[in-house]
C-alpha cells in the first residue's frame, strides 16, 4: 500500500506516462477522517469515471484549519494508508494547503470529482480541468453519512 501513497512530484511524471498510455486520470480530494459508506460509494463512482483514481488528502494542519482544533481524529498518514487499502484507489497524496488547487494544477486530471454538496461552479480546480477539455462531476451526497455525524453520534451515545 505504501507504493500507492506518493508525493505530488512523484505523481506528475507517473501520471504523464499513464495518460500517454491512454489512461484517464480521475482526481478527488478531502479530509477522509473516518471512512464510512458515503466515502466508499463516492470513491467507487469516482473510479468508474476513468482508469486511475488519485485522492489528495488534506494534511493534519489543513484539516485543523478547515474543521477546527479537534480534528482530524486520524492522522494524515493513517488516513492515507486507509484510503490506499481501498480497491478503487490507485494513488493517494497529502497536501498542506486549505484547498487542492495547486495539486490539481500540477497533476492535470482528466476528470475532477467532488461530492454533491459542492455545486459544479464552486468546485476548486474546475477551471484547470475544463481548460484542458476535462470533465467536472459532482457525485450524489449520501444522506446521513458524514464524519461529523459519526462523531456526534459517538458523543451522544457515550456521554
C-alpha angles and dihedrals in degrees: 000000000000089000088062092057107079140161119247091251089054092048098049097072093034093055090045090057092047092047090049087053089058099262119146112226117217120194134193135159143196148124096276090189101160111016112227138163091276088062096044094048091046093050093047090054091046091052091051089061093067147347106271122041117203121187123197110204122203111244119240092261091048091051091050090052092051103034105025138256096301093063146116102047091193122041121247096257093052091047091050092047092049092051092046089057091061116100094226093056122088102172138008128196131180124226132191102204121096089244135028098240095116092046092050090048091052098043098040097205122201093221127031116199132191135164122275091255086075115075110222093244091057098048108119113236093023090123092054094050096042092047089065094044097263130142130250115205134181115206118214114269115244104233114232095013110111138124090232089053092050091050091049091049092051093049092048094046097046102040 
